Amino acid sequence: MGLIELGILLLVASVCGSIGASIAGRSYSGCFTNIILGFIGAMIGRWLSRELNIDDLFYFHNIPILWSVVGSALFVAAVGFLTGSQKKKE
């Protein structure tokens, strides 16, 4: 994997993590945190899509975009529930 492909992968993971956190109603600022959320969301999303036998329609550099966002939202909601953290303030 080249440096440009790695950068694209990190950018996509960051965007998916940000969208997932927003859907879950949590505010985690920071690019690194969003990248982690995106990668964990991609793992959770792939597992969930295999269990439900539903394929993702949108892949970008072998990352299932829709399931990454869904997995990120589920992960952020679960972490928020377990830690009892506050929702983001409007």
C-alpha angles and dihedrals in degrees: 000000000000128000093255092051090050090051091050091048091052092047093050091047090050093051092047090049092049093050092046092051091049092050091050089051096242130125117219109166121201135072094239092054091049091049090053091047090050094051094045089045090052091053093047091044094051091049091048093048091051092049092049092040092231120138124216117244097205122058125170117185090340093309116124099227101194095044091045090057092045091047092048092050091049092047094048091047091050093049090048091050094048096045096037091227119171123257117251116279117240 
